[in-house]
Amino acid sequence: MDLLQFLNENYFFLVPVLWVIGYALKQTPKVPDWAIIWVLFGLSLVLAGLGFGYTIEAITNGIIATGVAVFGQQAVKQLAEAKSLKSKKK
């Protein structure tokens, strides 16, 4: 299933913004890992609301953008770890 088909194209800008902010938060020692998703979620809702008004569509697309960003980051991370483990076994 392609999550991007559910995300309105006006909200695509949120995904890379959330990736960069998530990466920065991950490098910050005072921010626990469990809090990063919640910070990204809240920020996505605020940015979507400010950019397109606080409507159901904006909230829904903010939620979807957060999901796409977090899912994409986790997919990249898991693939990198799998490749690393595979190369160590050889």
Contacts in CASP RR format, 6 or more apart in sequence:
PFRMAT RR
TARGET T0000
AUTHOR 0000-0000-0000
METHOD contacts of the structure
MODEL  1
MDLLQFLNENYFFLVPVLWVIGYALKQTPKVPDWAIIWVLFGLSLVLAGL
GFGYTIEAITNGIIATGVAVFGQQAVKQLAEAKSLKSKKK
3 64 0 8 1.000
3 67 0 8 1.000
3 68 0 8 1.000
3 71 0 8 1.000
4 12 0 8 1.000
4 68 0 8 1.000
6 64 0 8 1.000
7 15 0 8 1.000
7 61 0 8 1.000
7 64 0 8 1.000
7 65 0 8 1.000
7 68 0 8 1.000
8 57 0 8 1.000
8 61 0 8 1.000
10 52 0 8 1.000
10 61 0 8 1.000
11 48 0 8 1.000
11 52 0 8 1.000
11 61 0 8 1.000
11 62 0 8 1.000
11 64 0 8 1.000
11 65 0 8 1.000
12 65 0 8 1.000
14 44 0 8 1.000
14 47 0 8 1.000
14 48 0 8 1.000
14 61 0 8 1.000
14 62 0 8 1.000
14 65 0 8 1.000
14 66 0 8 1.000
14 69 0 8 1.000
15 65 0 8 1.000
15 68 0 8 1.000
15 69 0 8 1.000
17 47 0 8 1.000
18 40 0 8 1.000
18 43 0 8 1.000
18 44 0 8 1.000
18 65 0 8 1.000
18 66 0 8 1.000
18 69 0 8 1.000
18 70 0 8 1.000
19 69 0 8 1.000
19 73 0 8 1.000
21 39 0 8 1.000
21 40 0 8 1.000
21 43 0 8 1.000
22 36 0 8 1.000
22 39 0 8 1.000
22 40 0 8 1.000
22 69 0 8 1.000
22 73 0 8 1.000
25 31 0 8 1.000
25 35 0 8 1.000
25 36 0 8 1.000
25 39 0 8 1.000
25 40 0 8 1.000
26 33 0 8 1.000
26 36 0 8 1.000
31 39 0 8 1.000
37 66 0 8 1.000
37 70 0 8 1.000
40 66 0 8 1.000
40 69 0 8 1.000
40 70 0 8 1.000
41 63 0 8 1.000
41 66 0 8 1.000
42 66 0 8 1.000
44 62 0 8 1.000
44 63 0 8 1.000
44 65 0 8 1.000
44 66 0 8 1.000
44 69 0 8 1.000
45 59 0 8 1.000
45 62 0 8 1.000
45 63 0 8 1.000
47 62 0 8 1.000
48 58 0 8 1.000
48 59 0 8 1.000
48 61 0 8 1.000
48 62 0 8 1.000
48 65 0 8 1.000
49 55 0 8 1.000
49 58 0 8 1.000
49 59 0 8 1.000
51 58 0 8 1.000
52 58 0 8 1.000
52 61 0 8 1.000
END
